[in-house]
Amino acid sequence: MTIPPEYSKQGMLPPYLFIDDLMKSLNKPYYVALLSAAALHGAAHQQPMEFFVIMRTPAPRSINNKKLKISFFSKNNWEQDDIVQKATDAGYINISSPELTALDLLNYPQKIGLNRATTVLQELAPIMKISALVKTALRYQSTPVIQRLGYILDKILGEEKLAESLQKALNRRSSIPVLLSTQNENKGVTDETWKVIKNVEIESDL
């Protein structure tokens, strides 16, 4: 691979140029996730300062130095149908689909933050497909994540059609009231549609 001059000057390749080779050397299934996946899908209002990767358990320690920050998260199961390949100057990398990206954003709220996640969701919404969201949600393990995503799409962003697709997935599961933010007080008004306790005010930055 020819290294572009701008990266030679920086003394470090961006992670998306070497992450696939790194994961292959570790023999680890992986996908680029969260804010990094969102940016690769065009949701680039807030460019992430770190690179996010989800991989099979156990995940290695995250990398954090002056030139490079990669956060690794572990997950035991995901479906290959929810992963897409993205071409780079170095070949191809695995990234989460827009629909899986949306769900994952609310699976790691302590890392992303609800306001930031909501902003990215607003940018992802136009490229999310209703049929794909239903299938991905049905495969997703965390019911509370589906509830929170449905609430934000419906009540905060006004994406009613996308939200309705999540209701189809929830109708096949049993659900109980969950906190909108697990980092705030256990009090608030419960939204009966999504069984989400609104214990924090959130909004998009757009």
C-alpha positions in Angstrom: 0.0 0.0 0.0 1.3 3.5 -0.9 1.1 5.8 2.1 -0.4 9.2 1.1 1.9 12.2 1.9 -0.6 13.6 4.5 -0.3 10.5 6.6 3.5 10.3 6.2 3.7 13.8 7.7 1.4 12.8 10.6 3.6 9.7 11.3 0.5 7.5 11.8 -2.0 5.9 9.5 -5.7 6.4 10.3 -7.1 3.2 11.9 -9.5 2.4 9.0 -6.5 1.7 6.8 -5.0 -1.0 9.0 -7.8 -2.3 11.3 -8.7 -5.2 8.9 -5.1 -6.5 8.8 -4.8 -6.1 12.6 -8.0 -8.1 13.2 -7.0 -10.8 10.7 -3.6 -11.1 12.5 -5.5 -11.7 15.8 -7.9 -14.0 14.1 -10.8 -12.0 15.5 -14.1 -11.3 13.8 -14.8 -7.6 14.1 -16.7 -4.6 12.8 -16.1 -0.8 12.9 -18.9 0.5 15.1 -20.6 3.4 16.9 -19.4 6.9 15.9 -16.7 5.6 13.6 -19.3 3.6 11.6 -21.7 6.5 11.6 -19.0 8.8 10.2 -18.3 6.2 7.4 -22.0 6.2 6.6 -21.9 10.0 6.3 -23.1 11.0 9.7 -20.1 13.3 10.2 -21.5 16.3 12.1 -19.3 15.3 15.0 -16.1 13.6 13.8 -15.0 11.2 16.5 -11.6 11.7 17.9 -11.3 8.0 18.6 -11.9 4.9 16.5 -14.5 2.4 17.7 -14.3 -1.4 17.1 -16.5 -4.2 18.3 -15.0 -7.7 18.3 -15.5 -11.1 19.7 -14.8 -11.6 23.4 -12.3 -11.1 24.8 -11.3 -7.7 23.5 -7.8 -6.3 23.9 -7.0 -3.2 25.8 -7.9 0.0 24.2 -5.1 2.0 22.6 -4.6 5.6 23.8 -1.5 7.6 23.0 -0.7 11.0 21.5 -1.3 9.9 17.9 -3.8 7.1 18.2 -6.9 6.3 20.2 -8.8 3.0 19.5 -11.5 1.8 21.8 -12.3 -2.0 21.6 -15.6 -3.4 22.8 -16.5 -7.0 23.1 -19.7 -8.7 22.0 -20.3 -12.5 21.7 -22.8 -12.5 18.9 -23.9 -10.6 15.9 -25.3 -11.5 12.5 -23.3 -11.1 9.3 -26.4 -9.7 7.6 -25.9 -6.6 9.8 -22.4 -6.0 8.6 -21.4 -4.2 5.4 -18.1 -3.9 3.7 -16.6 -0.5 3.0 -13.9 0.1 0.5 -10.8 2.0 1.7 -7.4 2.8 0.1 -6.1 -0.4 1.8 -8.9 -2.8 0.8 -12.1 -3.4 2.7 -13.2 -3.1 6.3 -16.3 -4.4 8.1 -18.6 -1.8 9.4 -22.0 -2.0 11.1 -25.0 -1.3 8.9 -26.8 2.0 9.7 -29.5 0.0 11.6 -27.0 -1.9 13.7 -25.1 1.3 14.3 -28.2 3.0 15.6 -28.9 0.2 18.1 -25.2 0.0 19.2 -25.1 3.8 19.9 -27.7 3.2 22.6 -26.0 0.1 24.0 -23.0 2.1 25.1 -24.5 5.4 26.4 -21.8 5.8 29.0 -19.2 6.1 26.2 -21.2 8.1 23.6 -23.7 10.2 25.6 -27.4 10.4 24.9 -27.3 13.9 23.3 -24.5 12.9 21.0 -26.1 9.6 20.1 -29.4 11.5 19.3 -27.5 13.9 17.0 -25.9 11.0 15.1 -29.3 9.2 15.0 -30.8 12.2 13.3 -28.2 12.0 10.6 -28.5 8.3 10.2 -32.3 8.2 10.0 -32.5 9.2 6.3 -30.4 6.2 5.3 -32.0 3.7 7.6 -34.4 1.2 6.0 -37.5 0.2 7.7 -37.4 -3.4 6.6 -33.7 -3.7 7.6 -34.4 -2.1 11.0 -37.1 -4.6 11.8 -34.8 -7.6 11.0 -31.8 -6.1 12.9 -33.9 -5.3 15.9 -35.4 -8.9 16.0 -31.8 -10.2 16.1 -30.6 -7.7 18.7 -30.2 -9.2 22.1 -31.0 -6.1 24.3 -34.7 -5.3 24.6 -34.1 -2.1 26.6 -31.8 -0.8 23.8 -34.7 -1.3 21.3 -37.1 0.5 23.7 -34.7 3.5 24.0 -34.1 3.8 20.3 -37.8 3.6 19.6 -38.5 6.3 22.1 -35.8 8.7 20.7 -36.8 8.1 17.1 -40.5 8.6 17.9 -40.6 11.2 20.7 -37.4 13.2 20.1 -36.7 13.0 16.3 -40.3 12.5 15.0 -39.2 9.5 12.9 -42.5 7.7 13.2 -42.1 5.1 10.5 -38.8 4.0 11.7 -40.2 3.9 15.3 -43.1 1.8 14.2 -40.7 -0.8 12.8 -39.2 -1.2 16.2 -42.6 -1.7 17.7 -43.0 -4.7 15.5 -39.9 -6.2 17.0 -40.9 -5.3 20.6 -44.4 -6.9 20.0 -42.6 -10.3 19.8 -40.9 -9.8 23.2 -41.8 -9.1 26.8 -40.6 -5.7 28.0 -40.6 -3.9 31.3 -40.2 -0.1 32.1 -36.6 1.0 31.6 -34.7 4.2 32.4 -34.0 6.5 29.4 -30.6 7.2 31.1 -29.1 4.5 33.3 -26.8 7.2 34.7 -29.5 9.4 36.1 -32.1 9.2 38.9 -34.6 6.4 39.0 -37.6 8.8 38.7 -39.6 10.4 35.8 -42.7 10.0 33.7 -43.1 6.7 32.0 -43.9 6.8 28.3 -46.5 4.1 27.8 -45.8 3.4 24.2 -42.1 2.4 24.8 -42.2 1.8 28.5 -39.3 4.2 28.9 -39.0 6.3 32.0 -38.0 9.8 31.0 -35.4 10.7 33.7 -33.3 13.1 31.6 -33.9 15.7 28.9 -32.1 15.0 25.7 -32.0 16.8 22.3 -30.1 16.7 19.0 -27.4 19.3 18.4 -28.5 19.8 14.8 
